Amino acid sequence: MKKIKYGLLLVGLLTITGCAAVNETFDVNQFHTQEFKENYYHFIPEKYLNDEQYTETIYDLTDKVILSTPYESAYNNIILSDITSRNITLQQAVELYGDENVKKIKVEDYAGNEAGYVLAVNEALADPMNIEASWFNYARHNSLTAKYLGESVSKSFKQGIFSKLTDTLIVCNGSGPLVRIQIDEKGMGQIFDHELIDYQNFIISARGGTNVNYSELGIPFVRYAKVKMNISFFIEKSTTSPALKHTISYVVPEMNVDNNSITTVMKMDLSALLPESALKRVSGMTISYELLEHDYLMPGGVKDPSLDYEFSMMLYEVMFPYSSWR
């Protein structure tokens, strides 16, 4: 299988994230034990399990989702879009995502040539060695707990198990289940305290995980798997609309799995890929997946029933940058 390519930034990026435990409202021992099989989170709101309650529309976004790793620059993938969409100004991008080489570029040095200044800044921001424009840093500024979303929205996404997916940590080194949610193929669900009103990009960071003891078996680690992601957004019935379910499905040819905790960052511009305002008034979501191929557990797409090992999806973060909620 063809490997997802990513630029080399600095190995120290893992330590930049700082794997701090989140402030949770569930029992301290739930879902983060040392036993793989005890860490699955299975909860889905009962109403989301009723297929007849919501009118579903499915969107196949395979080949339309941008796949990255946390070590890649996020500049060309989303930061530039944030600038052109006027979510932030070029100067704000410099402050948020520019290293010393970016910040030393001064507009006065380009007197009478504003276009030259803009070009120089954009090139410096996009430089792979500018680690400030990494996905790590982007997540820190644009999680669902970001202050610019409003205090009520930010506070609501800091509560409960779902806060593991809003803590700005798109990958973690050493803290294990404390900052992730582990699901099986049936997935998990969450009802939000607010309704989504305006949006553009959606981002989810995840990786595969198994309990395969490769060392004991004496076989090479399997670092990638082919999976199909299914993300459903729910809109409740109103006087002007029936209850709706919008499901986004896409295949990830090489999801990172048991790969030194490296996640796969999946970004999609839903404002461009879905009908206009399709997700307006979304008040909840579910996340599930299908394992399509794994070189040990499901070689060639065929599951070996004799193997007593399991595959799971480790979810780390979901983001709706510069969205509006009510």
C-alpha positions in Angstrom: 0.0 0.0 0.0 1.2 3.5 -0.8 2.2 5.4 2.4 0.8 8.8 3.2 3.7 11.2 2.8 4.4 13.9 5.4 7.2 16.5 5.8 9.6 16.2 8.6 9.3 18.9 11.2 10.9 18.4 14.6 10.7 15.2 16.6 10.1 17.5 19.7 6.6 18.2 18.5 5.3 15.3 20.5 6.4 17.0 23.7 4.9 20.4 22.7 1.4 19.1 23.1 1.8 18.4 26.8 -0.3 15.4 27.5 -2.3 16.8 30.4 -5.4 14.9 31.7 -8.7 16.5 30.9 -11.2 17.5 33.6 -13.9 14.8 33.3 -17.2 14.2 34.9 -17.1 10.4 34.7 -15.6 7.9 37.2 -11.9 8.2 37.4 -11.3 4.6 36.5 -13.7 4.4 33.5 -12.3 3.9 30.0 -8.6 4.3 30.8 -7.5 1.1 32.4 -4.5 -1.0 31.4 -6.8 -3.6 29.8 -7.4 -2.9 26.1 -10.8 -4.6 26.1 -12.1 -2.6 29.1 -11.6 0.8 27.4 -14.3 0.7 24.8 -16.8 3.5 24.9 -20.1 2.2 23.5 -22.6 4.9 24.4 -24.9 6.2 21.6 -28.0 8.2 22.5 -31.1 6.0 22.1 -32.8 8.3 19.7 -29.9 8.1 17.3 -30.4 4.3 17.2 -33.9 4.7 15.7 -33.4 4.5 11.9 -37.0 5.5 11.4 -36.8 8.7 13.4 -34.5 10.6 11.0 -34.5 11.0 7.3 -30.9 10.1 6.2 -28.8 11.5 3.4 -25.4 9.9 2.8 -22.5 11.7 1.2 -19.5 9.7 -0.1 -16.5 12.0 0.3 -13.9 9.4 -0.6 -10.9 11.1 -2.3 -12.3 14.5 -1.1 -11.0 14.4 2.4 -7.5 15.8 3.0 -5.4 13.3 5.0 -2.4 14.5 7.0 -0.4 13.5 10.0 0.2 15.8 13.0 3.7 16.4 11.8 2.7 18.0 8.5 2.3 21.7 8.1 -1.4 22.7 8.2 -0.8 25.9 6.3 -1.7 24.8 2.8 -4.4 22.4 4.1 -6.4 24.9 6.2 -4.6 28.0 7.5 -4.4 29.6 4.0 -8.2 28.8 3.7 -8.8 30.5 7.0 -7.1 33.6 5.7 -8.8 33.7 2.3 -12.2 33.1 4.0 -11.4 36.0 6.3 -11.7 34.0 9.4 -8.3 35.5 10.3 -6.2 38.2 8.8 -2.7 37.6 7.4 -1.2 39.4 10.4 -3.2 37.2 12.8 -1.9 34.1 10.9 1.6 35.4 11.5 1.0 35.8 15.2 -0.7 32.4 15.6 1.4 30.3 13.2 4.6 32.1 12.5 8.0 31.3 13.8 10.9 33.8 14.1 11.7 33.6 10.4 8.1 34.6 9.6 7.8 37.3 12.2 11.0 39.1 11.1 9.5 39.8 7.7 8.4 43.5 8.0 5.9 45.3 5.7 8.1 48.4 5.8 10.8 46.4 4.0 8.4 46.1 1.0 7.5 49.8 0.7 5.3 50.2 -2.4 5.2 46.4 -2.9 2.5 45.1 -0.7 2.0 42.0 -3.0 5.7 41.2 -2.5 5.2 41.3 1.3 2.2 39.1 1.2 4.0 36.6 -1.0 7.0 36.5 1.3 4.9 36.0 4.4 2.9 33.2 2.7 6.0 31.4 1.6 7.5 31.6 5.0 4.3 30.4 6.7 4.2 27.5 4.3 7.8 26.5 4.9 7.8 22.9 6.3 10.4 24.0 8.8 7.9 26.5 10.3 6.7 24.2 13.1 4.3 26.8 14.4 2.0 26.0 11.5 1.8 22.3 12.4 -1.5 20.6 13.1 -0.5 20.4 16.8 -0.6 24.2 17.0 -3.7 24.5 14.8 -5.6 22.3 17.2 -4.5 24.3 20.2 -6.0 27.4 18.7 -9.1 25.9 17.1 -10.6 23.2 19.3 -14.3 23.2 20.2 -13.3 24.9 23.5 -11.7 27.9 21.7 -12.6 31.2 23.3 -13.7 32.7 20.0 -16.7 30.3 19.9 -18.1 31.9 23.0 -17.9 31.1 26.7 -21.1 29.1 26.8 -20.1 26.9 23.8 -16.6 26.5 25.0 -17.7 25.5 28.5 -20.2 23.0 27.2 -17.5 21.1 25.3 -15.3 20.9 28.3 -17.8 18.6 30.1 -18.0 14.8 30.1 -16.3 12.1 28.1 -16.7 14.0 24.8 -14.3 16.6 26.3 -11.5 14.1 25.4 -12.2 15.1 21.8 -12.1 18.8 22.5 -8.9 19.1 24.6 -6.7 20.3 21.7 -4.6 17.1 21.8 -4.7 15.5 18.4 -2.2 12.9 19.5 -0.6 12.0 22.8 2.7 10.5 23.9 2.4 8.3 26.9 -0.9 9.3 28.5 -2.8 6.5 26.9 -6.7 6.5 27.1 -6.8 9.6 29.2 -7.0 11.8 26.1 -8.8 9.6 23.7 -12.0 7.6 23.2 -11.7 4.0 22.1 -14.6 2.7 20.0 -15.5 -0.5 18.1 -17.2 -0.5 14.7 -20.6 0.4 16.1 -19.1 3.6 17.3 -20.2 6.3 19.8 -22.6 9.3 19.9 -23.0 12.6 21.5 -25.8 15.2 22.0 -24.5 18.8 22.0 -25.8 21.5 24.3 -25.9 23.9 21.4 -26.9 23.9 17.8 -24.5 24.4 14.9 -25.5 27.5 12.9 -22.5 28.3 10.6 -19.5 26.2 9.7 -16.9 25.6 7.0 -14.3 23.0 7.8 -14.6 19.8 9.9 -11.5 18.0 11.3 -11.2 14.7 13.0 -8.0 13.1 14.3 -7.9 9.3 15.0 -5.8 6.2 14.6 -6.3 2.5 14.7 -5.2 0.4 17.7 -5.0 -3.3 18.4 -4.1 -5.7 21.2 -2.0 -7.8 18.9 1.3 -8.8 20.7 3.5 -8.6 17.7 6.7 -9.2 19.6 5.4 -12.3 21.2 4.1 -13.6 17.9 7.4 -12.8 16.2 5.8 -10.9 13.3 6.3 -7.4 12.0 4.0 -4.6 13.3 1.2 -3.6 11.0 1.3 0.1 10.8 -1.6 0.9 8.5 -5.1 -0.3 7.9 -7.8 0.5 5.3 -11.0 1.8 7.0 -14.2 3.4 6.1 -15.2 6.3 8.4 -18.9 7.1 9.0 -19.8 10.4 10.6 -23.4 11.3 11.1 -24.8 14.7 12.1 -28.3 14.9 13.5 -30.9 17.7 13.2 -34.0 17.5 15.3 -37.6 18.0 14.0 -38.9 21.5 13.8 -42.0 23.3 12.5 -40.3 23.7 9.2 -38.3 20.5 8.8 -38.4 16.8 9.7 -35.7 15.2 11.7 -32.6 14.8 9.5 -29.5 12.7 9.6 -26.5 13.7 7.3 -23.9 10.9 7.1 -20.5 11.5 5.7 -18.7 8.3 4.6 -15.2 8.0 3.2 -12.4 5.5 2.8 -9.0 6.0 4.4 -6.6 3.8 2.5 -3.9 4.0 5.1 -5.1 4.9 8.6 -2.2 4.9 11.0 -2.4 1.9 13.4 -0.1 1.0 16.2 2.3 3.5 14.6 4.0 5.1 17.6 0.8 6.9 18.5 0.8 8.8 15.2 -2.7 9.7 14.2 -4.3 10.5 10.9 -5.7 14.0 10.7 -8.8 14.1 8.4 -9.9 17.5 7.1 -12.9 18.3 4.9 -14.5 21.6 3.8 -18.2 20.7 4.5 -19.4 24.1 3.3 -18.1 23.2 -0.2 -18.7 19.4 -0.2 -22.3 19.4 1.1 -25.4 21.3 0.0 -25.6 24.8 1.3 -26.5 24.9 5.0 -27.0 21.2 5.1 -25.7 21.0 8.7 -27.4 24.1 10.0 -29.1 23.3 13.4 -27.0 20.1 14.0 -27.3 19.2 17.7 -25.4 15.9 17.9 -23.3 13.4 16.1 -22.2 9.7 15.9 -18.8 8.4 14.8 -18.4 4.8 13.6 -16.2 2.9 11.1 -15.7 -0.3 9.2 -12.4 -2.2 9.1 -11.8 -3.0 5.5 -8.3 -4.4 5.5 -5.5 -5.1 8.0 -2.5 -7.1 7.0 -2.8 -9.4 10.1 -6.4 -9.3 11.4 -8.0 -8.9 8.0 -5.6 -9.6 5.2 -7.1 -9.0 1.8 -10.3 -7.9 3.5 -11.0 -11.4 4.9 -11.3 -11.7 8.7 -9.5 -14.6 10.3 -12.1 -15.9 12.9 -9.4 -17.9 14.7 -7.5 -14.8 15.9 -8.4 -13.7 19.4 -7.3 -10.1 18.8 -9.3 -6.9 18.3 -9.1 -3.7 16.3 -10.4 -0.4 17.6 -10.5 3.2 16.6 -8.8 5.7 18.9 -10.4 9.1 18.6 -8.4 12.1 19.7 -10.1 15.3 18.5 -13.0 16.8 16.5 -13.0 20.4 15.4 -15.3 22.9 13.7 -13.0 25.8 13.3 -14.6 29.3 13.2 -18.1 27.8 13.5 -21.1 29.5 15.1 -23.4 28.0 17.7 -26.6 29.0 19.5 
